[in-house]
């Protein structure tokens, strides 16, 4: 099977940022276990802790990596009973669609598409 690179798009600043980073790490782990190659942009959280940059810098970097991926998986996690949307993830989803990169909304959709 081809090495499928998956960009994970989900909230960062809305809700608890630590929980959001953990959420993406959990998703990445599930995708790795299934044989995929996830890109987890919220790992930049740790870079930002030591060397903060402007939001637009991070989005530009995200778009460069997104363009290298085979698909995007978009999540709307729930924290404290609230469904979390995300302006940044909205932009990532729009960019993927603009580039003709498939966007999925669950791991199950990704598995059904590629396996």
C-alpha angles and dihedrals in degrees: 000000000000115000100258112209113207125194112211114216118189139129122295110168099030110084122355110344094207091053090047092053090047090050092056091046090053091049091048091052092051091050092048090052088054092053099258129128108232126196109212109198093184088072082081084074087082093049089049091053090062102029111021118205134184119275092247090056091056093046091051090052090047091053092052091054094040090058089058094056129093094221145352126236112205123201135188103196123196122235122179090349093306123119105227119222121185134209091206093049089047088056091047091051091049091049092051091051091047089054093046093247113148116249121209131187102206141029088243091060091051093049093048091050098048105030 
